[in-house]
Amino acid sequence: VGMMGLAVLRELGPVICDVILAGRSGSAMTAGIGSMHLTGEYDALRAFGSSPSLRLALPRVVGAMITLPLLVVWTDFAALIGGAVTAQMDLGVGFKLFLDQLPQQIQIVNFWIGLAKGALFGLTIALVGCYFGMSGPPDTAGLSRNTTASVVTSLTLILLFDASSGALLTHVGLL
C-alpha cells in the first residue's frame, strides 16, 4: 500500500497526466496559435496594438497551471482506486485495510509534491506550446514542424524536471 501510494502521488499521477496533456493540449496550443499566423489573426493583433503574449499566451499559461494540478488529483484518485481494486482481487487486501493503511504509510507532503509537479509541468507545457506557436513561420510545413517540436520539447522538459525533482526531494515525505 505504501509503495503504491508513494509512487502514484509523487510520480505516476503527475507524470502520466502531464505526458498525455503535453501531447494533447501542448500540440493544440501550438497549432492554434500557429494557425493564427496562417490566417493573419496574429498580425492583426499586433496591428491593433495588442500584445499577442498577453492575449494568447497568458490565459493558456494560467489555465494550464490551474487545471493540471486538478487533473493530477483526478489521476491520483483513479490510480489509487485501481490499486485498491487490484489489491483486493490479487492480494486479498480489503478496501478498508487499504484505505486505513494509506494515510498511515504515506505523508501528506507527497500529495502536495505531486500537485506542485502538476503546476510546474502545466507551466512548462503552456510556455513551450505558446512559444512554438508564436515563433513559427506562417506556412503549413512550419506549423507541422513546430507542433512536433513543441510536443517533443515539452515531454523532454517534463521528464528532466521530474527526474531533477525526484533527486532533490528523495528524502522528503518518507517515513
Backbone torsions as a table, in degrees:
resi	resn	phi	psi	omega
1	VAL	NA	-43.8	-178.0
2	GLY	-65.4	-44.7	-179.5
3	MET	-66.1	-41.6	-179.7
4	MET	-66.7	-43.9	179.4
5	GLY	-62.5	-43.5	179.2
6	LEU	-64.2	-44.6	-179.7
7	ALA	-63.7	-41.1	-178.9
8	VAL	-69.7	-49.9	-174.1
9	LEU	-68.3	-38.5	-175.6
10	ARG	-90.9	-34.5	-171.0
11	GLU	-120.0	-62.1	-170.0
12	LEU	-64.6	-45.2	-179.3
13	GLY	-57.1	-57.6	-178.9
14	PRO	-64.6	-42.3	-174.3
15	VAL	-70.9	-47.4	-179.0
16	ILE	-62.4	-45.8	-179.8
17	CYS	-60.0	-46.2	-174.5
18	ASP	-77.5	-28.8	174.8
19	VAL	-65.4	-42.5	177.6
20	ILE	-63.3	-44.0	-177.3
21	LEU	-74.8	-23.2	174.4
22	ALA	-65.0	-41.6	178.2
23	GLY	-72.1	-36.3	-175.8
24	ARG	-85.7	-58.7	-173.9
25	SER	-83.4	-36.4	178.6
26	GLY	-62.2	-43.4	178.6
27	SER	-68.5	-34.9	178.3
28	ALA	-66.5	-38.4	177.4
29	MET	-63.4	-47.8	179.9
30	THR	-61.9	-47.3	-178.0
31	ALA	-66.9	-38.8	-180.0
32	GLY	-64.6	-47.7	179.0
33	ILE	-71.3	-39.8	179.0
34	GLY	-62.3	-37.2	179.2
35	SER	-69.0	-22.6	174.9
36	MET	-66.3	-28.0	173.6
37	HIS	-66.3	-40.9	-177.9
38	LEU	-66.0	-38.5	-175.9
39	THR	-91.0	-5.6	178.6
40	GLY	87.9	0.4	-179.6
41	GLU	-65.6	-37.7	-179.8
42	TYR	-62.3	-45.3	178.6
43	ASP	-67.7	-33.2	178.0
44	ALA	-65.0	-38.5	176.1
45	LEU	-59.5	-44.6	179.2
46	ARG	-66.3	-38.5	-179.5
47	ALA	-64.4	-34.0	178.0
48	PHE	-81.8	2.5	177.2
49	GLY	81.9	14.4	179.8
50	SER	-94.0	143.7	179.2
51	SER	-82.5	117.8	177.3
52	PRO	-60.1	-32.2	179.3
53	SER	-64.1	-43.8	179.6
54	LEU	-72.2	-38.7	-176.9
55	ARG	-78.9	-35.7	-173.6
56	LEU	-104.6	-44.3	-172.9
57	ALA	-84.6	-45.6	-174.2
58	LEU	-57.5	-47.2	178.4
59	PRO	-62.0	-35.1	179.2
60	ARG	-69.4	-40.0	179.9
61	VAL	-66.8	-47.5	179.5
62	VAL	-63.0	-43.8	179.1
63	GLY	-61.0	-42.4	179.6
64	ALA	-66.9	-38.3	-179.7
65	MET	-69.9	-23.9	177.3
66	ILE	-87.5	-46.2	-172.3
67	THR	-77.5	-33.9	-176.6
68	LEU	-66.0	-40.6	173.0
69	PRO	-61.8	-35.6	177.0
70	LEU	-65.3	-39.3	176.5
71	LEU	-68.6	-30.6	175.9
72	VAL	-65.1	-40.1	176.7
73	VAL	-59.9	-45.3	178.9
74	TRP	-62.3	-43.4	179.0
75	THR	-64.3	-43.0	177.1
76	ASP	-59.3	-46.1	-179.4
77	PHE	-60.1	-48.2	-179.2
78	ALA	-63.4	-40.8	-179.5
79	ALA	-68.7	-39.3	179.0
80	LEU	-68.0	-38.9	175.8
81	ILE	-63.7	-42.9	176.4
82	GLY	-61.2	-39.2	177.1
83	GLY	-66.4	-38.0	178.0
84	ALA	-66.4	-41.1	178.5
85	VAL	-65.0	-43.6	179.0
86	THR	-65.0	-41.0	178.0
87	ALA	-63.0	-38.1	178.4
88	GLN	-66.2	-48.0	-174.0
89	MET	-74.2	-43.2	-173.5
90	ASP	-92.9	-34.2	-173.8
91	LEU	-110.0	-10.0	-178.6
92	GLY	75.3	17.5	178.2
93	VAL	-85.9	117.6	-177.3
94	GLY	-67.9	158.8	179.4
95	PHE	-60.3	-41.6	-178.7
96	LYS	-62.6	-46.3	178.6
97	LEU	-62.4	-42.5	179.0
98	PHE	-59.1	-49.9	-177.9
99	LEU	-69.1	-28.8	175.9
100	ASP	-72.5	-38.5	-176.2
101	GLN	-77.0	-30.5	-175.2
102	LEU	-57.3	-54.1	179.9
103	PRO	-69.7	-21.9	178.1
104	GLN	-75.7	-29.2	-176.2
105	GLN	-100.3	-15.3	-177.4
106	ILE	-122.0	127.8	176.4
107	GLN	-79.8	149.3	-176.7
108	ILE	-65.1	-22.9	179.8
109	VAL	-60.1	-27.7	178.5
110	ASN	-65.8	-36.6	175.6
111	PHE	-63.1	-44.0	-179.0
112	TRP	-68.0	-34.8	175.2
113	ILE	-61.5	-43.8	178.1
114	GLY	-62.5	-40.7	177.2
115	LEU	-65.6	-40.9	178.4
116	ALA	-63.6	-39.8	176.2
117	LYS	-62.6	-40.1	177.6
118	GLY	-59.7	-43.5	178.7
119	ALA	-66.3	-42.6	178.8
120	LEU	-64.4	-43.6	179.6
121	PHE	-68.2	-35.7	175.9
122	GLY	-63.0	-43.7	176.2
123	LEU	-59.8	-44.2	-179.4
124	THR	-62.4	-48.6	-178.7
125	ILE	-60.5	-45.9	-177.1
126	ALA	-68.4	-44.0	180.0
127	LEU	-64.0	-43.9	179.7
128	VAL	-66.1	-45.4	179.8
129	GLY	-60.3	-44.2	179.8
130	CYS	-69.4	-39.0	179.0
131	TYR	-60.1	-49.7	-178.5
132	PHE	-68.6	-30.2	176.0
133	GLY	-69.4	-39.8	-177.6
134	MET	-78.9	-28.1	-174.7
135	SER	-94.4	0.7	-176.2
136	GLY	-77.5	154.2	175.8
137	PRO	-74.2	155.4	-177.5
138	PRO	-82.3	56.4	174.3
139	ASP	-142.9	161.4	-174.3
140	THR	-68.7	-33.9	178.4
141	ALA	-65.9	-41.9	178.0
142	GLY	-66.5	-37.5	178.0
143	LEU	-63.1	-44.8	178.3
144	SER	-62.7	-45.3	-179.3
145	ARG	-63.5	-43.6	-179.0
146	ASN	-70.1	-33.4	177.5
147	THR	-64.7	-44.2	176.9
148	THR	-63.9	-44.3	179.6
149	ALA	-63.0	-35.9	178.7
150	SER	-62.7	-46.6	-178.8
151	VAL	-66.5	-44.8	-179.1
152	VAL	-63.6	-43.3	179.2
153	THR	-64.8	-44.0	178.9
154	SER	-60.6	-47.1	-179.5
155	LEU	-62.7	-41.7	179.0
156	THR	-62.7	-46.1	-179.7
157	LEU	-66.1	-39.1	177.9
158	ILE	-60.3	-46.0	-179.4
159	LEU	-67.7	-37.1	176.3
160	LEU	-66.2	-44.9	178.9
161	PHE	-64.4	-38.6	179.8
162	ASP	-66.4	-44.4	178.9
163	ALA	-64.3	-40.9	179.3
164	SER	-65.2	-45.0	179.9
165	SER	-67.1	-35.9	176.3
166	GLY	-62.4	-40.3	178.7
167	ALA	-69.3	-40.6	-179.2
168	LEU	-71.2	-33.0	-174.7
169	LEU	-106.9	28.0	-175.7
170	THR	-56.4	-42.5	-173.9
171	HIS	-99.2	4.7	179.8
172	VAL	-88.2	131.3	174.8
173	GLY	81.2	14.1	176.9
174	LEU	-101.6	142.2	179.1
175	LEU	-82.4	NA	NA
